């Protein structure tokens, strides 16, 4: 029997480093305006993961979704 055991590390890393939708349950900073942070919660934003090859650490970056008019 042959089946998929999930993504490889390289595929998962590549997928998460692209902007994708994320529903924010806890306040997240999405930018800065006039010297103050702009935070959102309980709405869908976009996020991507930044990976640091030197330390092996990662963090997420958030931004507001562009609205289509």
C-alpha positions as CSV (number, residue, x, y, z in Angstrom):
1,X,0.0,0.0,0.0
2,X,1.3,3.5,-0.9
3,X,-0.1,6.7,0.5
4,X,1.0,10.2,1.2
5,X,2.5,10.9,4.7
6,X,2.3,14.7,4.3
7,X,4.4,17.5,2.9
8,X,8.2,17.5,2.9
9,X,9.9,20.3,5.0
10,X,10.9,22.1,1.8
11,X,7.3,22.1,0.4
12,X,5.8,23.2,3.7
13,X,8.4,26.0,4.1
14,X,7.7,27.2,0.6
15,X,3.9,27.2,1.1
16,X,4.0,29.1,4.4
17,X,6.4,31.7,3.0
18,X,3.7,32.9,0.6
19,X,0.9,35.2,1.6
20,X,-2.2,33.3,2.6
21,X,-5.5,34.0,4.4
22,X,-5.5,33.8,8.2
23,X,-8.4,34.5,10.6
24,X,-7.2,36.5,13.6
25,X,-8.6,35.4,16.9
26,X,-6.1,37.4,19.0
27,X,-5.0,41.0,18.2
28,X,-2.2,41.1,15.7
29,X,-0.1,44.1,14.4
30,X,-0.7,44.7,10.7
31,X,1.2,47.9,10.3
32,X,2.2,51.3,11.6
33,X,0.6,54.6,11.0
34,X,1.6,58.0,12.4
35,X,4.0,56.5,14.9
36,X,1.3,54.1,16.3
37,X,0.8,50.4,15.6
38,X,-2.3,49.3,13.8
39,X,-3.8,46.1,15.2
40,X,-6.8,44.0,14.1
41,X,-8.6,41.0,15.5
42,X,-11.7,38.9,14.6
43,X,-11.2,39.3,10.9
44,X,-9.4,37.7,8.0
45,X,-5.9,39.1,7.2
46,X,-3.0,37.8,5.1
47,X,0.1,36.3,6.7
48,X,3.3,34.7,5.7
49,X,6.1,33.1,7.6
50,X,9.7,34.4,7.6
51,X,12.3,31.7,8.2
52,X,15.8,32.4,9.4
53,X,18.1,29.8,8.0
54,X,20.9,30.8,10.4
55,X,19.0,30.3,13.6
56,X,16.2,27.9,12.5
57,X,13.7,30.3,13.9
58,X,10.6,31.8,12.2
59,X,8.1,34.5,12.7
60,X,4.9,35.6,11.0
61,X,4.2,38.9,9.3
62,X,0.6,40.1,8.9
63,X,-1.0,42.6,6.6
64,X,-4.6,43.7,5.8
65,X,-6.3,42.0,2.9
66,X,-6.9,44.2,0.0
67,X,-10.6,44.8,-0.6
68,X,-12.0,44.3,-4.1
69,X,-14.4,47.0,-5.2
